């Protein structure tokens, strides 16, 4: 009995250590990236007097430095601690053809786009809130080179690249190692979702949007775990961000209808969800109280860090 309790305490400690490491890497990367930023941009950018194009590029650069620093630190720790290379963390095709991974990513992006479109569809019938009101300024934003640079740097290219290396790469590998496949997948999804707490406000539409982010994040992480590659998640992230940007221009109807059509004609969607359910049941048989406590701890700790603007 004593030995069993001792093993349980050891496992719990190892899981808390894994969570602490992931959260520390997230915070440290953001701090280091923000510290480097003033030294790699001009004084005109810092005082806001630079051209619109330069300011737009700088906004994407800041995201790259913050999340890229976190990803680099995480992958380095993974290698120093276990000898795992970036390839082992999913920065590879893992024996799959690129076309297979790309199609998988498009399916995932379609699911996420459908969820966002469904939210807007419901909102068009029954207003859910005004939490997205700030985004409606897109309607008044001139579509010029500065806007396109900003869109690529802060939504479609830079965040998917850096966030996927960090989240579906390092975070997933570290948490799956300590919590098991499905618990690690869910924890990774939660950490990613709760790092977007700027959407977590007392507003119906924003809360539902947060639910969509959490669900998409878990699906993307599951894909990375099954394929051994972050490429599908990277593509899905980029696609869903791009379509979400189009939706904010009130062009959600064609994308919503297209996503429904693709889901209906593609068997991949149903197979993905069925496989995820089966893997959860298999892995769930190994779960225990410590695992549940670890998940609760992760949610609380991540929320606190995110609310502190580290995410």
Beta strands, then each sheet from edge to edge (+ up, - down):
end
